[in-house]
Amino acid sequence: MTSICADVLNRATVGPDDDLVELGMDSVGAVEIVTRVEAAYGVDVVDVIFDTPTVNRLCAVVEGSAVRDESHA
């Protein structure tokens, strides 16, 4: 997840608690991150990308989705 965000934001690194908006994420960058996260993890994070825009928050959404999917298996 950090590599996706760093790549989109053209940064060497992005920390787990860095605010992606403060690092320069705009709506175009947000769409790119959402698209890449969905392609990599199969989870749509569009509803949270601007609410709490950190790598930790995105990971929590992806992990929460995986837990819900496993409970329905």
C-alpha positions as CSV (number, residue, x, y, z in Angstrom):
1,M,0.0,0.0,0.0
2,T,2.8,2.4,0.8
3,S,4.4,1.8,-2.5
4,I,1.2,2.5,-4.4
5,C,0.7,5.8,-2.6
6,A,4.4,6.8,-2.9
7,D,4.3,6.0,-6.6
8,V,1.1,8.0,-7.3
9,L,2.3,10.9,-5.2
10,N,5.8,10.8,-6.8
11,R,7.5,10.4,-3.4
12,A,10.4,8.3,-2.3
13,T,8.4,7.0,0.7
14,V,5.1,7.4,2.3
15,G,4.7,6.6,6.0
16,P,1.7,4.6,7.4
17,D,0.4,7.7,9.2
18,D,1.2,10.4,6.6
19,D,-1.8,12.4,5.5
20,L,-2.0,11.7,1.7
21,V,-3.7,15.1,1.1
22,E,-0.9,16.9,2.9
23,L,1.6,15.0,0.7
24,G,-0.1,16.4,-2.4
25,M,-2.9,14.0,-3.2
26,D,-5.6,15.6,-5.3
27,S,-8.7,14.2,-6.9
28,V,-6.7,12.8,-9.9
29,G,-4.3,11.1,-7.5
30,A,-7.1,9.8,-5.4
31,V,-8.7,8.1,-8.4
32,E,-5.3,6.6,-9.3
33,I,-4.8,5.2,-5.7
34,V,-8.4,3.9,-5.6
35,T,-7.9,2.2,-9.0
36,R,-4.6,0.6,-8.0
37,V,-5.8,-0.5,-4.6
38,E,-8.9,-2.2,-6.2
39,A,-6.7,-3.9,-8.8
40,A,-4.2,-5.1,-6.2
41,Y,-6.6,-6.1,-3.4
42,G,-10.0,-6.2,-4.9
43,V,-11.4,-3.7,-2.5
44,D,-13.0,-0.4,-3.3
45,V,-11.7,2.4,-1.0
46,V,-13.4,5.3,-2.7
47,D,-15.6,6.0,0.3
48,V,-12.6,6.6,2.6
49,I,-9.9,8.0,0.4
50,F,-10.6,11.6,1.6
51,D,-12.2,10.8,5.0
52,T,-9.0,9.6,6.6
53,P,-6.4,9.6,3.9
54,T,-3.6,7.6,5.4
55,V,-2.0,4.3,4.4
56,N,-3.1,2.8,7.8
57,R,-6.7,3.7,7.1
58,L,-6.6,2.2,3.6
59,C,-5.1,-1.0,5.0
60,A,-7.7,-1.2,7.7
61,V,-10.5,-1.0,5.1
62,V,-8.8,-3.6,2.9
63,E,-8.3,-5.9,5.9
64,G,-11.8,-5.3,7.2
65,S,-13.1,-6.3,3.8
66,A,-11.1,-9.5,3.9
67,V,-12.5,-10.4,7.3
68,R,-16.1,-9.8,6.1
69,D,-15.4,-11.9,3.0
70,E,-14.0,-14.8,5.1
71,S,-17.1,-14.7,7.4
72,H,-19.4,-15.2,4.4
73,A,-17.4,-18.2,3.0
